[in-house]
Amino acid sequence: MEQDSAREGARPAYAPGAFPYAPGSARVPEDRLPGNRVPEQARGRQSEEEQARGEHTHSEPPAPRAVRRHSVRGQILDALRAALVDGELVPGQVYSAPALGARFGVSATPVREAMQRLAVEGAVEVVPNRGFRVTERGPRELAELAEVRALIEVPVMLGLARTVPAHRWSVLRPLAEATVAAAAVGDRAAYAESDRAFHRAVLTLSGNEQLVTIADELHRRSQWPLVAGPATRRAELLADAAEHTALLDALIAQDLTVVQALVREHFTGADG
């Protein structure tokens, strides 16, 4: 009778001291029953093995599909940003995720996820049951963005001009030249990337990561184009690119007056 009761009360093994029972209950942990006592070392090994199995279970890497989807979303996000800068996605027009997915050869899901990110950045707005409308930005909004950027970057660059040695500025020369090369061929998307890369590199010298992140976000927002002709856009790119190299020369020379004038002038354009 007692053996039957012991068998009915048998449960899966638990770690030492973790077997559930109510205080005052007749049931006690199995390792305390006569004949079922587990040596202390064995219980320790059992606990370690179970913990190891538990840790392995919880540290499994994400499924490959999730990683691939994230990668696709990132690629689609980059492609959509380039299309926005190039004017391929027209301000005021509504685009559906399935249509854009077919254009890029992917499902609608990564396109929708990328568009949601662009909505957070203010480049598009969600149109229920239709898709996403490209934001129309006027001169006033771009002027406001330029003003905020100037408030952040002008004092930072002036401070860097006083303290950063010339050889560290010289390392940024290829980045400035990359903006000139992109402007020369009228590649607006390539110019946008190289433009931000140059500004990020300059601001990174401040050592303030939060400042770099905020400034880069404002910079990206300022790059969505107005409705303008290709000739006007290319002329703006060439002028902005020339300002990059002139600014770098002024920073190397520690000419604070020229640095301040160039940075403020640079931000008056839509692409600076």
SVG drawing of the C-alpha trace seen along z (x, -y; Angstrom):
<svg xmlns="http://www.w3.org/2000/svg" viewBox="-8 -86 57 88">
<polyline fill="none" stroke="black" stroke-width="0.4" points="0.0,0.0 2.8,-2.4 4.7,-1.4 1.7,-2.2 1.4,-5.6 5.0,-6.3 4.6,-5.5 1.5,-7.6 3.4,-10.6 6.3,-10.2 7.0,-13.3 9.7,-14.4 13.1,-15.3 13.5,-18.9 16.6,-20.7 17.5,-20.2 15.2,-22.1 12.9,-23.1 10.4,-20.3 7.0,-21.9 5.1,-21.0 2.9,-22.9 4.2,-23.6 2.7,-21.0 1.8,-18.7 2.4,-14.9 4.3,-14.9 8.0,-15.5 10.7,-15.8 11.6,-12.4 15.3,-12.7 14.3,-12.8 12.3,-9.5 14.1,-6.5 16.0,-4.7 15.7,-7.6 18.3,-9.9 20.6,-11.3 24.3,-11.9 25.1,-15.6 27.7,-15.5 25.2,-13.8 22.6,-16.4 25.2,-19.1 26.1,-17.6 22.4,-17.2 21.7,-20.8 24.7,-22.0 23.6,-19.8 20.1,-21.0 21.3,-24.6 23.6,-24.0 20.7,-22.6 18.5,-25.6 21.2,-28.1 21.6,-26.4 17.9,-26.5 17.6,-30.2 20.8,-31.2 19.7,-29.8 20.3,-32.3 17.4,-33.8 16.0,-31.7 17.9,-32.3 14.6,-33.4 14.3,-36.4 17.9,-37.4 17.3,-37.3 14.1,-39.2 15.9,-41.9 18.6,-42.1 16.1,-42.4 14.3,-45.1 17.5,-47.0 18.3,-46.7 14.8,-47.8 15.0,-50.7 18.3,-51.9 16.7,-51.5 13.6,-53.5 15.7,-56.3 17.7,-56.5 14.5,-56.6 13.2,-59.4 16.4,-61.4 16.4,-60.8 12.8,-61.9 11.7,-58.5 9.1,-58.4 7.2,-61.6 6.1,-63.8 2.3,-63.6 1.9,-60.3 0.7,-57.2 2.5,-53.9 1.3,-50.5 3.6,-47.9 2.7,-45.1 3.4,-47.3 6.8,-48.4 7.5,-44.8 6.9,-43.7 9.3,-46.4 12.1,-45.2 11.3,-41.5 10.4,-40.9 7.2,-40.4 5.2,-43.2 6.3,-42.6 9.8,-44.0 8.6,-46.9 5.9,-47.7 8.4,-47.5 10.8,-49.8 8.0,-52.2 7.0,-52.3 10.5,-53.3 10.4,-56.1 7.1,-57.2 8.9,-57.6 11.5,-59.7 8.8,-61.9 9.6,-60.9 6.2,-59.3 2.8,-59.1 0.5,-56.2 -2.7,-56.2 -5.0,-53.5 -6.0,-50.7 -3.9,-52.3 -0.3,-52.5 2.1,-55.4 2.1,-58.9 5.5,-60.6 5.7,-63.7 5.6,-67.1 8.2,-69.4 8.2,-73.0 10.9,-75.7 9.8,-76.7 10.3,-73.2 13.7,-72.8 14.7,-76.2 13.7,-75.2 15.7,-72.0 18.7,-74.0 18.3,-76.4 18.3,-73.6 21.3,-71.9 23.2,-75.2 22.4,-75.6 24.0,-72.2 26.9,-72.0 28.3,-75.6 29.4,-75.8 30.7,-72.2 32.8,-72.8 34.1,-76.1 35.2,-74.2 36.8,-71.5 38.6,-74.0 40.4,-75.3 41.5,-71.9 41.8,-69.3 45.3,-69.2 45.6,-69.6 46.7,-66.0 43.4,-64.7 41.4,-66.9 43.5,-65.8 42.2,-62.2 38.8,-63.5 39.9,-64.7 38.7,-61.6 35.2,-62.0 35.0,-65.6 36.3,-64.5 33.6,-61.8 30.9,-64.5 32.5,-66.3 32.6,-63.1 29.0,-62.3 27.9,-65.9 29.9,-66.0 27.9,-63.1 24.6,-64.3 24.2,-61.1 21.9,-62.6 21.6,-59.4 25.4,-58.9 25.8,-62.5 23.4,-62.2 25.3,-59.3 28.7,-60.9 27.4,-64.2 26.2,-62.6 29.4,-60.6 31.5,-63.7 29.4,-65.5 29.3,-62.4 33.1,-62.1 33.6,-65.8 31.1,-65.6 32.5,-62.3 35.7,-64.1 33.7,-65.8 33.4,-62.4 29.7,-62.9 27.8,-60.0 24.4,-61.4 25.2,-64.6 26.3,-62.6 23.1,-60.5 20.8,-63.5 22.6,-65.6 22.6,-62.7 18.9,-62.2 18.3,-65.9 20.6,-65.8 18.7,-62.8 15.4,-64.6 16.7,-67.7 17.7,-65.6 14.2,-64.7 13.9,-66.8 11.6,-69.6 10.0,-69.3 12.6,-70.9 14.2,-70.5 17.3,-68.3 19.5,-71.2 18.7,-73.1 19.4,-70.0 22.7,-69.4 23.8,-73.0 22.9,-72.8 25.0,-69.6 28.0,-71.1 27.8,-74.2 27.4,-72.1 30.3,-69.8 32.6,-72.8 31.7,-74.1 32.8,-70.7 36.3,-71.1 36.5,-74.8 35.2,-74.0 37.9,-71.3 40.6,-73.8 39.3,-76.4 39.3,-73.8 42.9,-72.8 43.9,-76.4 41.9,-77.0 40.3,-80.0 37.3,-80.4 35.7,-83.3 35.7,-81.3 34.5,-78.1 31.5,-79.9 30.6,-81.6 30.9,-78.4 28.9,-76.2 26.0,-78.8 26.0,-79.2 26.1,-75.5 22.9,-75.0 21.0,-77.5 20.7,-75.0 18.3,-72.0 21.1,-69.5 23.7,-70.7"/>
</svg>
